Each structure stands twice: as C-alpha cells, then as structure tokens.
C-alpha cells in the first residue's frame, strides 16, 4: 500500500505504470532553505512527462539490462538475457530509471527556485559553448588530441547516442 504523498504524485503526473522518484521535494526544500542564491544544473535520462512503462534498468560493465527481464516478472522470455542472472549483478552494478522532468521542475518551482532552461543534452552543451571549446582545442592542440576529444563529444551530443536521450535542466534562485 502506497502512502498518501506517493499517491498524490502518481495522480498528479498520471503515472499508471512505472517508477516514482521520491526525494525531489525534500532536496529542493533543503536547497531553498539553506542557500540564498545558486544555480543548479543536472543532466539525466528522461522526458518532460512520465513514461507509461517501466524504465528501471541495470548497468553492468558498459551493458544495459532491463531490470524486469532478469526477474521472474519478465513478460516475454525472449527478452531475458542469456547467461546473466540478477544475483550475479547484485552489488556490482548501477540501477537507474528515467527522470520525469515535470515532477523535478515542479518540486523546485514550488520552493521558489525557477527553471531557467530545459533542453536536450545536445542543445544544452551547445548553449554552454562546447563548440567554442572545440575550436580552441583545434587551435591549441595536436590533431590526435582534437580527434580523441571530438569522438568523446560525439557520444554526448549525437542524437543517436546521448544527445537527445539525455536532458539538461538549469534551476536558479536569485
């Protein structure tokens, strides 16, 4: 049985299936109460609205596994990874799920912290001047260093990788 606070979040964001992040409100309240002026920037997987399914997943050695595919609750046995057991990943992996950015933004704004910007990671990094940094690197380093850093940046900004899937949000309290 879920508590009233969680039930209210579920109703407010029309979450019928999936994860509910707990702690945004308390975190925003703590920041607002203890810091007079700040800028808080975060990046993560997610969208502006709640998903309609489970996004909980496990990262282990640069591989991602849908959490429920490793449990008896798997809906389709063909989704179950071969040779991987949940018990083998315990304590050696990261668990993550998609952020419902509307929930995060609302939690901050209800504490008087303004959402200055919400963008894809690609747009946010361009906004921060990553292209200018690349130009400086091109002018002040060798070709190998430039290419190495450019390849790393591609992963972060390419829409096929993390550029669109990750979102960034900037909060400000003046």
N, C-alpha and C positions, 0 to 999 in steps of 0.2 A: 504494500500500500504506500503510495507516494504522499509526501507531506503537502500541506497547503501551498507553500512557497513554490515547490516544483510544479504542482498542479496549475498554478497561475501562469507560470512560464509556458507550460505546454499549451494552455488555452490561448494565451496572448499571441504566440507565434504559430499556432495551428500545427503543432507537432503531433502527428498521429503514429509515426514510426521513426525511430532514430534516437540520437543522443541529445541530452540536455546538459549544457555546461552549467555547473554551479560554481559560484565564486566571483563572477564578474561584478556583481553589485557591491559586495564587500570590498573587493580590490579597488574599485572606483571610489567608494566612500573613504577608504583609508588614504588614498592619494589626495583627494579633495580636502580632507580634514587636516592633513599634515604638511602639505606643500602649497605655498601661496601662488606660485607661478611656475608652470612647467610645460614641456612638450613631451608627449608620449607617443612613440611610433612602434607599430608592430606589424609583422607580416605572418601570414599563415594560409594554409589551405582553407577554402570555404567560399561562401557566396553571401549575398545580401539577405537572402531568405533561407529558411530552414529547408533541409533536404526532406525527401519523402521516403527515404530508406536509411539503412544503417551505413555509416561511413567508417566505423571503427575498424582499424587495421593495425597490423604488426609490421614493423620494420626490423629486419634482421640481416646483417651483412649485405646491405645495399639491395635487398629484395623486399618486396611488399607482399603481404598476405592478408586477404580479407579475414578478419577475426573469426567470423562465424563459419567460414569454410574449414576451419581447424577444429570445430566442435561437433558434437552430435546434433546440433541445431542446423547444420548445413541443409539448405533447401534442395540442392542438386548435387548428388555425389560426384558428378563430373567436375565440379568446382573445387573439390578437395585436392590440395597439392599432394603430389606423390612423394613419399619418403620424408615428410615433415609432420611432426607431432607437436601439438601445443605444449606438452610437458617439456619438450626439448628446448623450447624457446623461452620458457619461464625464467625471468631474472637476467636474460641475455639480450633482450630486445626492447624496442621502444613501442609504446602504444600511442596512437593518435586518432583523432577524428576531425571532421570538417567543422570549422567555426561558422556559426550563424552570426554574421556580422551585424545584422539588425539588432540582435539581442545585446551584443557587445556595445554597439553605439548607443543604444537606449540606456544601458546601465551607466555609461559615462555621462551622457547628457542629463540624466536625472539628478546627477550630482553637480551640475553646473559646469561640466567640462565639455567644451564644444568639439564637435567633429569637424576638423578643418578640411580634411580630404579623405576620400575613399577611392582607391584606384586599383587596377591590376598591378602586379609587381613590375611588369614591364613599364607601364606608364609612370609608376612611382619612381623607379630608378632613373628613368629619363628626366623626370621632374627634378630629381636630386642632382643631376648633372653628370651622370655616368658617361655620356658621350664626350663631354669635355675632358673627363679624366682619361678616357681612351686616347683622345687627341694629344694630351700632354705626355702620355706614355709612349705614343708613337714618336714624338719629337725627342724624348729624353731617354730612350732605352734601345736595346738592340731588337732586331726583327723577331728572334726566337721568344724573348720575353713578352713582346707585344702579342704575338700569336698565341702563346700559352694563356695569357690573361684574357684575350679575346674569346678563346674557346671556353674558358670558365664563365665568362659573362654571358655567352650564348645560352648556356644552360639556365641561367637566371632570367633572361629576357625573352627567349624564343617562345612563342605561343605553343609550340609543340611540346615543350618541356615545362618549365615553371612560370613562364611569363604571364600566362593568362590564368592558370590554375591557382596560383598564389595571389592573394590580395594584400594590399597595404592600407593602413589607416593611420591618420595623424590626428591626435587629440591635443587640444591646447586649453590651458587655464591661464587667464591673464590676471 
